[in-house]
């Protein structure tokens, strides 16, 4: 959904501009000054701003615990929706997209569910757990099967 | 009833990998993601503060600059234990603060070059080059745009000869697949180096 355009619809250039190989980007590039919609999504998370102990990534995969007894009264409505959605494995990003809740808030809500034993999460491959040749081969095979 | 819940072990939860698809606005990031994804690309919107993300300090809200960033992503289930996510990453330089988090742990990246405005991918090339993130450049061939040879684009981008440059049509699954295959081979190459 590309709702805004900041590049002018320009004509076709006659040559390609060249990138300076030395690179040189300004680390402190000023961000956008546009005001975001100041809804208060964090109200859902009861003001908590960090996922307390559980480090969740955008692509941590989460699944609802099968046998857990869920006391719905003790949960936020959003958490119940998350558990329903996560009957099948979903990444944090997917939960966010499907339920239309910002990723940061999903992380807080999920962290709570994980701490209560109502859901399980699997950390993604990261720089600390790099992929093996076998995994890479599986990815290659998977893409080629598409 | 303290029986062990072995059915609930993590063995049932697949692990995820991600590939970033970067490029300027309108270069075809979401198109490429959509052409290979098994789901229609999803979009997650993040309200972020510039200084730090995810932090909501109620006392200083008025003074903070917030930015809404939409991330489009797709999914490819590789096998029951492995899921690959493709994230279209906002190309503009002002989103660098997000690239940090996004590139963390990424398998690699596809930089989509739009020859109608090649300079919009310079920032992404710089970023991945500096981070040592394996990447390939996919030149999206738009109808009506003057076409360039891969080598002309390579030259314009001053790329290391090892970085693959491939012409593609992001709308075509086969074409996008080829780009991803090239990337995975590049990742393997870089792992071996």
Interface residues (C-beta under 8 A of the other chain):
Chain A: X1 X2 X5 X6 X7 X10 X12 X13 X16 X17 X18 X19 X20 X21 X23 X24 X25 X26 X27 X29 X30 X31 X32 X33 X34 X35 X36 X37 X38 X39 X41 X42 X47 X49 X50 X57 X58 X59 X60 X61 X62 X63 X65 X66 X67 X89 X91 X93 X94 X96 X97 X98 X100 X102 X103 X104 X107 X120 X121 X122 X123 X124 X125 X126 X127 X130 X131 X133 X135 X136 X138 X139 X140 X141 X142 X143 X144 X146
Chain B: X5 X7 X8 X10 X12 X13 X14 X15 X16 X17 X18 X24 X25 X26 X30 X36 X42 X43 X44 X45 X46 X47 X48 X50 X53 X54 X55 X56 X57 X58 X61 X65 X66 X67 X68 X70 X71 X72 X73 X75 X76 X77 X78 X79 X82 X83 X84 X85 X87 X92 X93 X94 X96 X97 X101 X102 X104 X105 X107 X115 X116 X117 X118 X119 X120 X122 X123 X125 X126 X127 X129 X130 X144 X145 X146 X148 X152 X153 X156 X157 X158 X173 X177 X180 X181 X184 X185 X187 X188 X191
